[in-house]
């Protein structure tokens, strides 16, 4: 009879321990914040990807327009420079008096 009571007591204790572990697990909110933040980051990433994919054509049009404008400006500057070449004395001879060594007397 003592053996039966000891076995019954062990079974009740084990059941109580399992109940406590389950109760602690259900009350623990430590990992909940991590999961919520991960889901939030995933939602933002998906929304951003959708925006970038839908705006891709518009961005390409903007870059092409800028490229065309810059090419036109470069061509215009090149045409002006070729019709009015520099005169050859613009480079300087590297001479000069050397200045005052950077001292500015006040």
Backbone torsions as a table, in degrees:
resi	resn	phi	psi	omega
1	UNK	NA	-36.6	178.9
2	UNK	-63.3	-38.7	179.3
3	UNK	-63.9	-40.2	-179.4
4	UNK	-66.5	-43.2	179.1
5	UNK	-64.8	-39.9	178.6
6	UNK	-64.6	-41.6	178.7
7	UNK	-66.1	-41.4	179.1
8	UNK	-64.7	-42.7	178.5
9	UNK	-63.2	-40.8	178.3
10	UNK	-64.4	-40.8	179.5
11	UNK	-65.0	-42.4	179.4
12	UNK	-64.9	-42.7	179.9
13	UNK	-62.5	-43.2	-179.9
14	UNK	-63.6	-40.4	179.6
15	UNK	-65.7	-40.5	177.9
16	UNK	-64.5	-40.7	179.0
17	UNK	-63.8	-43.8	177.3
18	UNK	-61.7	-40.1	178.7
19	UNK	-63.4	-41.2	178.5
20	UNK	-66.3	-40.8	179.0
21	UNK	-63.6	-44.9	178.6
22	UNK	-62.7	-42.2	179.9
23	UNK	-63.9	-43.9	177.5
24	UNK	-63.3	-39.8	179.4
25	UNK	-62.8	-43.1	-178.4
26	UNK	-70.5	-29.7	179.8
27	UNK	-83.2	-21.1	-176.1
28	UNK	-71.1	121.3	-179.2
29	UNK	-113.1	12.9	-176.9
30	UNK	-61.5	-46.7	-178.3
31	UNK	-78.6	-15.0	-177.3
32	UNK	-64.3	-42.1	179.4
33	UNK	-62.1	-41.9	179.2
34	UNK	-61.8	-43.4	179.9
35	UNK	-66.1	-43.2	179.3
36	UNK	-62.2	-43.6	179.1
37	UNK	-65.3	-38.4	178.3
38	UNK	-64.0	-43.1	177.9
39	UNK	-64.4	-37.9	178.3
40	UNK	-64.8	-44.5	178.6
41	UNK	-63.6	-40.4	178.5
42	UNK	-63.3	-40.7	179.1
43	UNK	-65.1	-42.1	178.7
44	UNK	-64.9	-40.8	179.4
45	UNK	-63.3	-42.8	178.9
46	UNK	-65.4	-41.7	178.7
47	UNK	-63.8	-42.2	178.9
48	UNK	-63.4	-42.7	178.7
49	UNK	-61.3	-41.9	178.1
50	UNK	-62.5	-41.6	179.4
51	UNK	-65.4	-44.9	-178.9
52	UNK	-64.9	-39.9	179.6
53	UNK	-66.5	-40.2	-179.2
54	UNK	-74.1	-28.7	-178.9
55	UNK	-91.8	-1.5	-176.4
56	UNK	-56.9	-44.1	179.6
57	UNK	-64.4	-40.5	179.6
58	UNK	-65.1	-41.1	179.7
59	UNK	-65.1	-40.5	177.9
60	UNK	-61.5	-41.1	178.7
61	UNK	-63.1	-41.7	179.5
62	UNK	-63.1	-44.9	179.7
63	UNK	-64.1	-39.3	178.9
64	UNK	-65.8	-40.0	178.2
65	UNK	-63.3	-44.4	177.8
66	UNK	-63.4	-40.6	178.6
67	UNK	-63.0	-43.0	179.3
68	UNK	-63.4	-42.2	179.6
69	UNK	-63.4	-44.1	179.6
70	UNK	-66.7	-38.6	178.1
71	UNK	-64.0	-42.1	178.7
72	UNK	-63.6	-42.7	179.4
73	UNK	-65.1	-42.5	179.6
74	UNK	-64.6	-38.6	178.8
75	UNK	-65.5	-41.3	179.9
76	UNK	-65.5	-41.4	178.6
77	UNK	-66.2	-40.6	178.2
78	UNK	-63.3	-37.9	178.7
79	UNK	-67.4	-39.3	178.5
80	UNK	-66.7	-44.1	-179.2
81	UNK	-66.8	-35.1	-178.7
82	UNK	-75.2	-25.7	178.0
83	UNK	-85.7	-15.6	179.5
84	UNK	-135.8	74.6	-176.6
85	UNK	-66.7	154.1	178.9
86	UNK	-66.7	153.1	-173.1
87	UNK	-84.9	-1.5	174.2
88	UNK	95.3	-22.8	176.6
89	UNK	-98.6	13.1	-179.1
90	UNK	-79.4	-16.9	-175.5
91	UNK	-79.0	-26.7	-178.0
92	UNK	81.8	163.5	-177.9
93	UNK	-104.1	1.5	178.2
94	UNK	81.6	2.5	-178.9
95	UNK	-80.5	-164.3	179.4
96	UNK	128.5	171.2	-175.6
97	UNK	-89.7	-1.7	177.1
98	UNK	87.9	-10.2	177.5
99	UNK	77.1	-165.7	-177.4
100	UNK	-107.1	20.5	177.0
101	UNK	76.4	14.3	177.6
102	UNK	89.5	4.2	179.8
103	UNK	-91.8	126.6	-179.8
104	UNK	-116.7	96.6	-177.4
105	UNK	-70.1	127.8	177.8
106	UNK	-120.2	NA	NA
